[in-house]
Amino acid sequence: MNDSEAGAGGGAQRLNGRCVLIVEDEYLLANDLERGFQQIGITIVGPVPSLDRAMALVADKAIDLAVLDIQLDGDKVYDVADALVARDVPVLFVSGYDRSDIPRRYADVPLCQKPLGADEVIAALTRIVGG
């Protein structure tokens, strides 16, 4: 049993069937998140590497949670975060940025520091949904 499967027994099962948007421009991390999420039954929207594609998905898809890399090819993801928050969709930031570099309006948005793996993100999403 891998860590993702073990996590599923410890509360991550609450994520099963949830639709999670992944906005990440690092291919290897996006792929790792996608595989880890699929193992515990998360429905994935994306992953997408750009703001334009992310905004199109936010406008078009039913999303339960979102994992957003703050920096996408030089652009900040805050417009996507704002659109999701306006729809009451919980957001998790993943970034190499320190908390102090993130605008204050996102003080309540959880942050996972890079480098990271799917297990850490799954644990943070589980906390968001009350697992």
C-alpha positions as a Markdown table, in Angstrom:
| # | Residue | x | y | z |
|---|---|---|---|---|
| 1 | Met | 0.0 | 0.0 | 0.0 |
| 2 | Asn | 1.4 | 3.4 | -0.9 |
| 3 | Asp | 1.1 | 6.6 | 1.1 |
| 4 | Ser | -1.9 | 7.8 | -0.9 |
| 5 | Glu | -3.8 | 4.6 | -0.2 |
| 6 | Ala | -2.9 | 4.7 | 3.4 |
| 7 | Gly | -4.1 | 8.3 | 3.6 |
| 8 | Ala | -7.4 | 7.2 | 2.1 |
| 9 | Gly | -8.0 | 5.2 | 5.3 |
| 10 | Gly | -7.2 | 8.2 | 7.4 |
| 11 | Gly | -9.8 | 10.7 | 6.1 |
| 12 | Ala | -8.8 | 11.1 | 2.4 |
| 13 | Gln | -11.8 | 9.0 | 1.6 |
| 14 | Arg | -13.8 | 12.2 | 2.1 |
| 15 | Leu | -12.3 | 13.4 | -1.2 |
| 16 | Asn | -13.6 | 10.4 | -3.1 |
| 17 | Gly | -15.8 | 11.6 | -5.9 |
| 18 | Arg | -15.0 | 15.3 | -5.4 |
| 19 | Cys | -14.1 | 17.3 | -8.5 |
| 20 | Val | -10.7 | 19.0 | -8.0 |
| 21 | Leu | -9.2 | 21.6 | -10.4 |
| 22 | Ile | -5.4 | 21.4 | -10.7 |
| 23 | Val | -3.7 | 24.5 | -12.0 |
| 24 | Glu | 0.0 | 23.7 | -12.2 |
| 25 | Asp | 2.6 | 24.5 | -14.9 |
| 26 | Glu | 5.3 | 22.0 | -13.7 |
| 27 | Tyr | 4.5 | 18.9 | -15.7 |
| 28 | Leu | 6.1 | 16.4 | -13.3 |
| 29 | Leu | 4.2 | 17.8 | -10.3 |
| 30 | Ala | 0.9 | 18.1 | -12.2 |
| 31 | Asn | 1.3 | 14.4 | -13.3 |
| 32 | Asp | 2.1 | 13.4 | -9.7 |
| 33 | Leu | -0.9 | 15.1 | -8.4 |
| 34 | Glu | -3.1 | 13.7 | -11.1 |
| 35 | Arg | -2.0 | 10.1 | -10.4 |
| 36 | Gly | -2.3 | 10.5 | -6.6 |
| 37 | Phe | -5.7 | 12.0 | -6.8 |
| 38 | Gln | -6.9 | 9.3 | -9.2 |
| 39 | Gln | -5.8 | 6.6 | -6.7 |
| 40 | Ile | -8.2 | 7.9 | -4.1 |
| 41 | Gly | -11.1 | 8.5 | -6.4 |
| 42 | Ile | -10.9 | 12.3 | -7.0 |
| 43 | Thr | -12.3 | 13.5 | -10.2 |
| 44 | Ile | -9.8 | 15.8 | -11.9 |
| 45 | Val | -10.4 | 18.9 | -13.8 |
| 46 | Gly | -7.2 | 19.7 | -15.7 |
| 47 | Pro | -4.4 | 19.8 | -14.9 |
| 48 | Val | -3.9 | 23.1 | -16.8 |
| 49 | Pro | -0.7 | 25.1 | -17.0 |
| 50 | Ser | -2.1 | 28.6 | -17.8 |
| 51 | Leu | -4.4 | 31.3 | -16.5 |
| 52 | Asp | -6.5 | 31.4 | -19.7 |
| 53 | Arg | -7.2 | 27.7 | -19.6 |
| 54 | Ala | -7.9 | 27.7 | -15.9 |
| 55 | Met | -10.4 | 30.6 | -16.2 |
| 56 | Ala | -12.2 | 28.8 | -19.0 |
| 57 | Leu | -12.6 | 25.7 | -16.8 |
| 58 | Val | -13.7 | 27.7 | -13.8 |
| 59 | Ala | -16.4 | 29.3 | -16.0 |
| 60 | Asp | -17.5 | 25.9 | -17.5 |
| 61 | Lys | -17.0 | 23.2 | -14.9 |
| 62 | Ala | -18.5 | 22.2 | -11.6 |
| 63 | Ile | -15.5 | 22.3 | -9.2 |
| 64 | Asp | -15.5 | 21.2 | -5.5 |
| 65 | Leu | -11.9 | 22.2 | -4.6 |
| 66 | Ala | -8.9 | 23.7 | -6.4 |
| 67 | Val | -5.2 | 23.3 | -6.2 |
| 68 | Leu | -3.5 | 26.4 | -7.6 |
| 69 | Asp | 0.2 | 27.0 | -8.2 |
| 70 | Ile | 0.6 | 30.7 | -7.5 |
| 71 | Gln | 3.1 | 31.4 | -10.3 |
| 72 | Leu | 2.3 | 30.2 | -13.8 |
| 73 | Asp | 4.9 | 31.1 | -16.5 |
| 74 | Gly | 5.3 | 34.6 | -15.0 |
| 75 | Asp | 1.7 | 35.2 | -14.2 |
| 76 | Lys | 0.0 | 35.1 | -10.8 |
| 77 | Val | -3.0 | 32.9 | -10.3 |
| 78 | Tyr | -5.0 | 35.3 | -8.2 |
| 79 | Asp | -7.7 | 36.0 | -10.8 |
| 80 | Val | -8.5 | 32.3 | -10.8 |
| 81 | Ala | -8.5 | 32.2 | -7.0 |
| 82 | Asp | -10.8 | 35.2 | -6.9 |
| 83 | Ala | -13.3 | 33.6 | -9.3 |
| 84 | Leu | -13.3 | 30.3 | -7.3 |
| 85 | Val | -13.7 | 32.0 | -4.0 |
| 86 | Ala | -16.6 | 34.0 | -5.4 |
| 87 | Arg | -18.3 | 30.7 | -6.1 |
| 88 | Asp | -17.4 | 29.4 | -2.6 |
| 89 | Val | -15.0 | 26.9 | -3.9 |
| 90 | Pro | -12.2 | 26.2 | -1.4 |
| 91 | Val | -8.7 | 26.8 | -2.7 |
| 92 | Leu | -5.3 | 25.4 | -1.8 |
| 93 | Phe | -2.2 | 27.2 | -3.0 |
| 94 | Val | 1.0 | 25.3 | -3.8 |
| 95 | Ser | 4.1 | 27.4 | -4.3 |
| 96 | Gly | 7.7 | 28.0 | -3.5 |
| 97 | Tyr | 6.5 | 31.4 | -2.3 |
| 98 | Asp | 6.6 | 32.2 | 1.4 |
| 99 | Arg | 3.3 | 33.0 | 3.1 |
| 100 | Ser | 4.5 | 36.6 | 3.6 |
| 101 | Asp | 4.7 | 37.0 | -0.3 |
| 102 | Ile | 1.0 | 36.2 | -0.7 |
| 103 | Pro | -1.5 | 39.1 | -0.6 |
| 104 | Arg | -3.3 | 39.5 | 2.7 |
| 105 | Arg | -6.7 | 38.8 | 1.2 |
| 106 | Tyr | -5.6 | 35.1 | 1.0 |
| 107 | Ala | -4.5 | 34.8 | 4.6 |
| 108 | Asp | -7.1 | 32.1 | 5.2 |
| 109 | Val | -6.1 | 30.1 | 2.1 |
| 110 | Pro | -4.0 | 27.1 | 3.0 |
| 111 | Leu | -0.5 | 26.9 | 1.5 |
| 112 | Cys | 1.6 | 23.9 | 0.7 |
| 113 | Gln | 5.3 | 24.7 | 0.1 |
| 114 | Lys | 7.1 | 23.3 | -2.8 |
| 115 | Pro | 8.8 | 20.9 | -3.2 |
| 116 | Leu | 5.9 | 18.6 | -2.4 |
| 117 | Gly | 4.1 | 15.5 | -3.5 |
| 118 | Ala | 0.6 | 14.3 | -3.9 |
| 119 | Asp | 0.4 | 12.9 | -0.4 |
| 120 | Glu | 1.0 | 16.3 | 1.2 |
| 121 | Val | -1.6 | 18.0 | -1.1 |
| 122 | Ile | -4.1 | 15.2 | -0.4 |
| 123 | Ala | -3.6 | 15.7 | 3.4 |
| 124 | Ala | -4.2 | 19.5 | 3.0 |
| 125 | Leu | -7.3 | 19.0 | 0.9 |
| 126 | Thr | -8.6 | 16.5 | 3.5 |
| 127 | Arg | -8.2 | 19.1 | 6.2 |
| 128 | Ile | -10.1 | 21.6 | 4.0 |
| 129 | Val | -13.1 | 19.3 | 3.8 |
| 130 | Gly | -12.9 | 18.5 | 7.4 |
| 131 | Gly | -11.3 | 15.0 | 7.3 |
